[in-house]
């Protein structure tokens, strides 16, 4: 037994790549997950970007914007109106707060505030958080002090902190109020924000789209990498050697593997979405065409990735360790496990290097945001196809270097 033990340990230690992946992978994955959840080792709070358009350009609006920017969870980004609407329609930003002309005069005269909050209804988590924290940000500062002083007078000072916050909430997004004695606090005269959705959302559970799209892409990467690993099995079994001695050109071997992977990927993704439709009522009936296009593009990208990793590795142990590390990392930063908006901003910027990101965002566009087949959708499809083609071309080089090295 001791001889077998020594032999196995020596064989393991001989494969340096496998050893490094075995010991480094847990550490790297812990780091990736920690960063994705916003743990930077300090007291940093994840901030949600809020576009702000100041058309009034008064001292009151400037002071109010500073009040909003002081909230730890909000990152104020000044922006022109047309630019802000375009960014929201493209899915790059969630919402914009617009201070219309005459805002300062309305505050002073207690008129309805020309204050608009335009948002993407499909980004329900982010907009929900913003709508919950904006009231206090807006009305506990400059505007709140001016309005409450003129309208409520000393009455507001008599309220407890919980009821006082309800006043601020109603000032922003409406709601009936009463003090601790059950007396109304004139809600019909309280100033409110005009909330308007720019992008419609699919009726249903956004978590279902996240679960189906995120899981489907991640599992597809694992399964296609496993299929690509068949090249290494054939090399070890001698099958590949016989194929190379046959009239078949080496490029045809690799292309045949990838074609098989694409077909399997299309069926796998299709079955996943059909299952979600039948069992969980995911609405796909009127989205067959864009869904088919995106499934094909995702299949090409994931197949190229699987073949690329298989040709990069020199053994099954290397492929397993490397694929687990890379796929899990891509799945975390790409949104398969953690919604993108929960990540730190720098990590959201990094997420674009992941296949998961482009595929999941594409599924969001057609299944939740209800976007038509247009430039925004086709851009994601084009990027996925480009990733698949590029990785396949790189795989040809490693195929000759690593896999075809039969000795």
N, C-alpha and C positions, 0 to 999 in steps of 0.2 A: 504493500500500500504506500509506504514512504517513497519508493522509487517512482510510482505513478504520480504522487503528489509533487515531487521535485520536477518531474517531466512536464506536468501541466503548468507549474509556476514558471519554469524556464520558457516554455512556449508562449505564455502570456507576456512575460517581460521582454521577449524578443521583438514583439510587435509594439514599437514605441508609440505609434499613433494611437493604438487601442489603449495603451496604458495612460496616455495623456488625457484622452477623452473620458476614460473611466473615472479618473480622479478630479479632473477639472470640470466635468459636466455639472455635477451637483452645485458646485460653487458658482458657476456662471449662471445657472438657471435661477438660483436664489437671488443673485444680483439683478437679473432681468425682471423677475417678478416684483422684487422690492421697488425697483425704479418705476415699473409700470403702475404700481399702486401709489406712486408719489412719495415714497420714503427716501428723502435725501439725507437722512441722518440729522435733520434739524427740525425746526418748527414750521417749515414751509407748508402753506396751505394751497391746495390746488385751486387755481383761479379759472373762472369761466369768462371768456372774452365777450364783451358787450360793446358793439359799435355805438358811437354817440355822434349825432348830427346836431350841431348848434346853429340854428338859423336865426336865432334872436340876438346872439352875441352881446348879451348884457352882463352886467356884473352879477346879477342874480343867477343867471344860467351858469356862468363860470364857477360861482361858488357852489352851486348845486352839483355840478359835474365833479368838483373836487370832493364833495361829500360822498358821492357814489364811488369815486375812485379810492376813497379811504377804506371802503369795505374790503376785508381780506379776501373774500371769495370772488370778487369782481375785478376784472382787468379792463379798464376803460380804454377804448381805441377810437380816437377822433377820426371821423370819416365823412366825406361828402355824401349827400343823399343818394344820388344815382349809383355811386360806387358801392354803397352799403347794400342797396337792393340787389345789385348784380351779384355781390358776394354771397348773399343769402340764397338767391335762386340757384347758384352754382354749388351750394352745400358747403361752402368754405367757412361761413360764419352762421351763427344761430339766430341773432336778433339785432335790432337797432332801436335805440331810444332817440326820438326826434323832438327837439325843442323848437316849436314853430315860432315864427315872428309874433311878437306881442305877448310872449310868455311872461315877462317881468311885469307888464301892465296888468295882466290877468291876476297875477299873484297879489299885487297891491290893491286891486279893486274887487278881489274875491269873485272873479268871473271863472267860468269853466276853463281849465287849463288847456292851452293848445299843445298837448304833450301826447305823442303817439309812440306806441310800442309795437313794432312790426316784427314778426318772427316766423320761423319755420316750424309748422305744427308737427312735422315728422320728427323733430328733435325734441321729443316730449320731455325727456329727463332734464336737459339743460334749460329749456324754457320754463319748466316747472320750478326749478331751483331759482332761476332769476326772478320769476314772478312772486316767489315767496320771500325773497330778501330785498327786492327793490323798494317795497313800501317804506321800510324803515330807513333805507338809504336815501330815499327821496324826501321824506317828510319829517325825519327826526333832526334834519339839519336846517339849513337856511330857509327853505320853502316852508317847512313845517312850523318853524318858529314864527314866521311872518303870518301864515294863515291862522294858526291856532291863537295867536295873540289878538288878531283882529276879530276872529269869528267866535272862538270859544271863551276868550277872556280868562277869567280865573277858574272857570268850570273845569278845564282840563287838568289843572293842578290838583283838583280834588279826587281825580281818578287814580286807581291803583295802576301799577306798571303793566299788568296784563291787559286791562281795558284800554289803557293808553295806546298799546301796540295795535289793538283792534281798530282804533281810530286811524292810525297810520295806514293799516291795511286797507281800510275802506276808502281812504283818500286816494289810493292807487287803483285798486281793482274792484271796488264795490263791496257791498255786503251790509245787511241791516245791523245796527248797533244799538246797544242800550247800556246805561251805566249799572252799577251794582244795585241800584234801587229799581231797576226795570224801566227807567225813563228813557225815551228815545233821545238820541243825540242828532236829530235833524239830518239823516243820511241823504235826503234829496238835495241838500245844498253843499254836500261835501265834494271837493274836487276829485276827479278821477282821470286815469290814463286811458286813452283810446287804444285798445288792443286789437290788432288785425293780423290774421294769418296770411302770409304771402304764399307759402307752399302748403297744399292740402296733404293730409295724411290718410292712409288706409284705415278704415274702421276695423279695429281689432287690437290685438296685443302686440306691441312693438317688441316685447321680449321674445315672442315666437319667431319673428323674423331674425332677430339676433341669434337665437338658439339654433335655428335651422341653417342659416347661412354660415355662421361661425363654425359650427360643428362639421358641416358638410365639407368645407374647404380644408379644414385641418385633417380630417380623416382621409380625404382624398390624397393629400400630400403623403401621408403615411403609406397608404395602400399602393400608390404608384411608385414610390421609392422602393417598396418591397418587390414590385414587379421588375423594376430596373435592376434590382439585385440579382435577378435570374442570370444576368450576364456573368456575374462572378461565380455562380453555381456551375454554369456551363463551362467556364474556364477550368474550375477545379475538377470537374468530371471528365474533361477531355472532349466534350461535345463541340465547344467553340473551335478547338484545333481542327476537328474534322470539317467543320463548316468553312474555315479559312482555306483549307486545301481543296475545297469544292469550287466550281465555277462562280459561286456567289461572291459578289463584291462586298468587302467589309462594310461599306456605307449602307448597303441594303440590309445587312444584319441589324444595324442600329436603327435605321428607319422603320424596319419591320417591328422592332420592339416598341418604338414610340407610337406607331400606328395602332398597335394592339392596346397600348396604354390609353390612348385617346378614346378608343371605342369603349373600353372598360370604364373610363372616367365619365363619359357621357351617360352611360347606363346607371352608374352609381349615383351621380348627381340627380338624374331624372327620377330614380326610384325614391331618393330621399325627399324630394319636393312633392312627389305624388303622395307619398306616405303622410307627409305633414298636411297636405291638402285634405286627404280622406279622413285622417284621424283627428287632427287638430284644427281643421277648417281654415288652413292658410289659403287665402284667396289668390289663385293663379289662373283662373279660367280665361280671363281677358288679357293675360300677359304672356301668352304662349310664345309669341314671336320674339319679343325682347329677352324672355327667359331662355329660349333656345339659343339665341345668339350669345348670351353671356355664359351659358353652360359650355358651349363649344370653346369660347375664348379661355375660360377657366381650365378646361380639360387640356388645351394646348399648353398653357403656362405650367400647370402641375406636371404634365407628362415630360416637358422639357426639363423641369427641375428634377424629377425622379431619375431620368436618364443621365443628367449631368452629375448627380451625386454618385450614381452607380459607377460611372466611368472615372470619377475622381478617387474613389476608394480602391484599395488594393486587396481587401479581404472583406468577408461578411461582418466580422467583428468591428472593423473600422466603419463600415457602412451603417451598422446599427447604432453605434455610438454617435457618429457624426450626424446622421439623419434625425435622431431623437433630439440632440442639442439644437440643431438649426431649425427644425420644424416647430418645436415648442417655443423657441425664441421668436420666430416669425409669427407664430399664432398669438403670442402675448402682445407684441408691439403692433400687430396688424389688426387686432380687434376681435379675434376668435374667442378669447377668454375674458378679456376686460374691455368694456366699451371704450372707444377712443376718447370720448370727452372726459373720462375719469382720469386720464393720464396727464402728466405734466406737459406743458406746451412743447418743450424741446423734444419730448418723446413722441408727441403727435406729429412733429415734423419728420422724425426718423421713420415713422410707420410707413411712409410711402415706398420704402425699399422692400416691403413685404408683399408677396403675392396675395396673402390674405386680405390686405387692406383694399386693393383695387377690386378684388372679387366681391368682398362683403359690401363695400360702398356701392358697387353696381347693383347688387341684389336689393339694397336699401332703396336705391333710386327707383327701381321698377315695382317693388313689392310694398313699399311703405310710403315713399315720397310721391309716388304716382307720376313720375316724370315720363314723357314720351321718348321715343327713339329720336334723339337729337344729338347735337355736338357734345354735350356733357356726358351722355351715356356712351356714345361711340368713342370718346376719348379713353374711357376706362377699358373698353373692349380692345382698342388699338394697343394700349399699354400692355395688357395681358398677352396679346398675340406677339408683341415685340419681345416680351420677356421669354416666352416659350421658344421663339425662333432663335434668339440670342443664346440661350442656354443650350439649345440643341447644337448649334454651330460650335460652341466651346466643347461640348461633349465629344464631337468628332475627334478633336485633337487629343483629349485624354483617353479616348477609346484606343487610339493607335499607340499611345505612350504607356498606358497602364494595363488595359485589358488584353491587348494583342501581344503583350510581352509574355509569351507562353513558357518561357524557360524559368 
